[in-house]
Amino acid sequence: MAERQAREADSGKAALPARADTGTAKEDFQPPTWLKSRHLQSMLASMGLRRGPIVRRAAPLLAAQRELLLDCGEGVRLQCFRSSLTSRGDPVVVLHGWEGSADSLYVLSLGQQLFERGFDVLRLNLRDHGETHHLNRGLFHSCRLPEVLGALRALQRLTGRPLRLVGFSLGGNFMLRAAAQARAAGLGLAQVVAISPVLDPHETLLALERGLRGYSLYFSRKWWRSLRIKQAAWPRDYDFRDLHGTKDLRRLTAELIRRHTRFASLDEYLDGYSLTGRRLETLEVPSTLITSLDDPIIPPAGLERLARPACLDIVMTRRGGHCGFLERLTGPTWAERRVVTELELEIAAGNESAEAPAEEVA
């Protein structure tokens, strides 16, 4: 940490006023006046009007991509897209949020920035996300961490190098859980960065129920589209017709959990992927959690109930919404640039440590 702060100072980047007792730092993200609304920030993050410029800018990333079908164990396959300029680039796995995909705007935008800087970019799709509903019979749920660990092991074997993980929203939640289990899973990770990760699923579900109705409608519409595709791909296994039209996320989640998983209750399921409590105690790699205090979907109260290992830094901003952090309508976001900075600083610090004389290291 000291090495990174020194490098930030040398580069003219103000060091964060980290609190040693909590590992939390507050950084002032300052959007223009017209972008201060947390709802506007959250909605614009995935809004179609930004797609054209982002896809055009990401053309080199997309032109270089190669599809991979990863063997995750127990017959599970997950899809990944690899874009690399050189075989020596540090591998970075980027994971989308719930009902997003490897082609989500924030994934493409960050992916292109990483690609330009020589990283080996690996954009992973969760089960039943993107165009992958046909790959696996079982239905996606947020506790399917073992197959994500399996995908990361496959990518580690493929690249032959320690992985750096980046995730947005539910993807950030998955990446932090994966990093916390890295040693037990036989993974050699170098770093993890999570943007607006789901902290406490109970609180997120309540926020969706009590907040602006547009959020729950947005997610229920996308979820129903996914369920229809799943039923079409596996007609003998799924028939959701009796639930059709259900927009109540709690009821729909509870019913699908009851029918298609072994969880005894909705509460047990939600607890299964919460980051609160002792879940992050076993983190051993440099980890950064970036979140906004005005996130309308991820209540910040969950931060107080996270385990705080020494390797975990929490960066809070007053504004930014959910996976927003936009300073203008198009172009890289503040959070994306922060991710790139975090990765490059950690790599530079690692290189300096490797080059230091043995007596200095000792």
N, C-alpha and C positions, 0 to 999 in steps of 0.2 A: 504494500500500500504506500509506503514511504517513497519508493522508487517512482510509482505512478504519479504521486502528488508533485514530486520534484520535476518530472517531465512535463506535467501540466503547467507548472510555473514557468519553466524554461520556454514553453511554446506560447506564453502569453495568455493561456487559458486559466481563469481564476480557479483556484482550488476550492473545493466544496467545503463548507463549514460542517464537517462530519462531527457527530456526537459520539464520543468513544464508548459511551455506555450502551448505546442502542444500535450503532452502525447505520444510523439514518442521517441523510443529508437533505437539505432543502435547497432547491435550485429554482431560480425565478425564470420560468418560460414566459415570455411576454408576447402574446399574439397581438395583432392590430385590433383596434376597437371593434371592428365589424366581425371579428372572429373570436371574441371573448366568450360567447355563449357556449356552455358545455354541451348543449344539445346539437348546436351547429357543428362543433368540432367532431362530435361522435358520429353524426350522420354523414358529414362530408368524407369521412375516412373511407367509406365504401361506396360512395355515390357514383353512379355511372357517368356523370358529366366530367369526372376526372380521368376516366378510363383512356380516352384517346391520347392525351399527352403522355400519360404514364406508359402505355403500351408502346407508343412510338419511341420513347426514351429507352425502353427495355428491349428494343429490337435485337441488339447484339446478344443479350442474355438468352433470349428465346431462340435465336438462330443457332446458338452453340449448344443448346440443350440436347441431352440424350435421355430417353426414358429408361428407367430401371424398375424391374419388378423384384422386390426384396423378399427373400425367404426369411420370415420372422419366427419360424418354428411352429410346430403343431399344425402345419398346413396353411398357416396364415400368410397372405402376401399383401404387401403395401407398395404403393406406387411412389416413385421419386423421380425428379428431373435434375440431372446433373449438368452444370455449365462450368467449364474450366478453360482458362487460357493456357495453363501450364500444369504439368504434373506435380510441381513443387508448391503450389498454392495451399495455404492453410485451409482445411475443409471446414465449412460452416453449414450446419443444418438449420434451415429456416422452416418453422411450423406455423401454420395459419390458426385462426380461431374457429369456434363452432360454426358450422355451415359455411365456412370459407373454403379455400382451396389453395393449391400451389400457384394458382393464377389470380388470387386476390390482389387488389391494387397495392396494398401495403407490402405484400410479399414480393411482387414484381419490382416495386420501387426500391426497396431495400436490396433485393437481389442484384439489381443492375449496379447499384453503388458498390456493392461488394465485388461483383464481377470486374468492374473497371479497375479496382485496386488489386486485382490478381488473386482474390480468394477462389477456392474451389467451392462453388455454390451448389448446395443440395437442397432442393425444395421438396419437402416431404408432404404427402397427402395422408391424413388419417383415414381409417376405414370408412367407407360410405361417403367420402367427400371427393369433390371433383367428379370425374367420370369413372368411379371405381366400385360402384355398388355390386357389380357382377363378380368381383374377385373373391369375396368371402361370404359364406352363407349367413353367419351370425350378424346380428344387428349391432351397429355402433353404440357404445355408451362410454361415458367419460372415465370409467374405471379400467379401461382396457390398456393399462400401462405395460403389461408384459409384452404385448406385440410391438409397442413403440420401442421398448428396450431391445427387442429382437431386431427391429429395423436399424437401430443405432449400432448394434453389434455387426450387422451385415455391412453397414457403411464404413465402420472402422476397419473391417477386414479388406474392404475394397480400396480404401484410400491409404491404409497402412500408417495412418497418423492419428494423433489425438484429435477428437472432434471438439468444435466449438458450437454451442447450441444457442439458437435465438428463437423465441416464441412470442406470439401475440395472443392476448386474452386467454382462451382455453389452451391454446398452444403453449403459452408461457407457463401455465399451470403444469401441463404435461412435462415440459422441459425441466422445470425445477424439481418435480417429483423424480424424473429420470436421473437427474444429477445427484439427488439425495440417495439414490439406490445404486449409483455407479459402481462402487466397490463390490457390492454383493452381486451385481449383474455382470461383473467382469469387463466393465467399460473403462477405457482410459480417456477421460474427458479433460479438456484444457480450460474450459470456461463456459459460463451460461449467462445469457441476458434475457430477461423476461419483461415484456412491455404490457402493462395493464393486465396482469395475470389474474385469473379468478382466485380469490383468497379463501372465502367461505361460501360454498355453493348455496347454503341456506339463505344467507344474506343477499346473494345475487338474485335468487329466485324471488325473494320478497321485493327487492328493488324493481324487478321487472313487473311484478304485479301491482305495485303501488306507484310506480313512476309514470312517465309519459307513455300513453297507450301505444304510441307508434313503435316503441321498442318491442313490446311483446307481439304486436301484429307482424312486425318485420321478421322476427325469429320464427313465429308459428308458420308464416307463409313459406319461408325457406325450408323449414323442417318438413312441412307437408309435401313439398315438391320432392324432397329427398325420400320420404316414405313411399310415395307413389312409384318412384324409380326403383326402389328396393323391391316392392311388391311385383313390379313388372319383370324384374330380373330373377326373382325366386317365387313364382306364383304358387307353388305347392307348399311353401313355408310361411307365407305371410298373406294376411287378408285384413286390411285396416279399414274396411268399409264401415264397420259399426262405429268407428271413431271419427269418421270423416267429418270435417267441419269444426272439430274441437279446437278452439283457440285458447283454452285455458291450459297454460304451460304446465302448471302443477298437476292437473288431472291427467293430461296426456303423458307426462313423464312417469307418474305413478302407475298408470295402467300398462305402459310398455315395459317398465321395470318388473311389474308383477308377472306379465305374460312371458317375457323373453330373457329374464336373468334369474339368478339364484338369490338375489338380495331379499331379505325378509320384509323390508319396508323401504319407503322413499327416504326416510331419515338415514337408514343404514347406507343406502346408495350415495346420498349427498355427502355423508361423512367420509365415504371411501375415496373421494378425490379432493377433500379439503386440504389446504396448505397450513391451516392453523394447528395449534397444539405442538406436538413434538415432530411433526412430519419432516421439517427441514433440519433437524438437529444433526443429521449425518452428512450434510453438505461438506465437501472437502475441497472443492475447486472454486476459484474466483467467480463469484456470482453477483449479478446486479439486477435488482428489481426496480423498474421504472414505473411510477404510477402518478396519477393526478388526484388531488384532494377533491376535485369537483366531478370525478367520474360518476355518471348517473347509473352505472350498472354494477360497479365494484365499490361498495362502501369502504372507505378507508379505515373504519373501526377494526377491520380484520387485521390490519398491520400490527396492532397492539398485542395480538395473540399468536404471532409468529415466533418460532424459535429463532434465536439470533446467533448462529455460529460466526466465528471471527471472519470467515471468508465471504459473508453476505453483506453487501452494501445495498441500502434502500434509498433511492432517489425520488423525492416527492416534489411535485410542482403544484402551485396553487390552481393553475388552469391547464387545460389540455383535453378534458373529456375522456372518452373511452377510445383508446388507440388513435387519438386525433393528433394533437400537438402540431397543428398546421399553422404556419406563419403566412402562407399564401395559398391560393386555390390549387396551384400545380407546383411541381418541384418537390424535392426531398423535404420531409418534415423534420422538426427539431429532434424528435425521438429517433428517427432513422440516422441522422447525423451523429447523435449521441451513441447509438449502437456501434457505428463504425469507429468512433473515437475510443470507446471502451475496448473493442477488439484490438485495435492497432496499439494502444497503450500497453495492453497486457502482453501482446506479442513482443513489443520492444523491451518491456521489462524482463521477459523470459530470455530474450537474446542477450541482454546485458548480464544477466545472472550466469548464463552459460559461458560467456566470454571472460568472466571475472577470474583472476588468478585463484588457485585452490586455497591459498592462505586467507584470502578475503572472504571466500564463500564460507570457510570454516569459522 
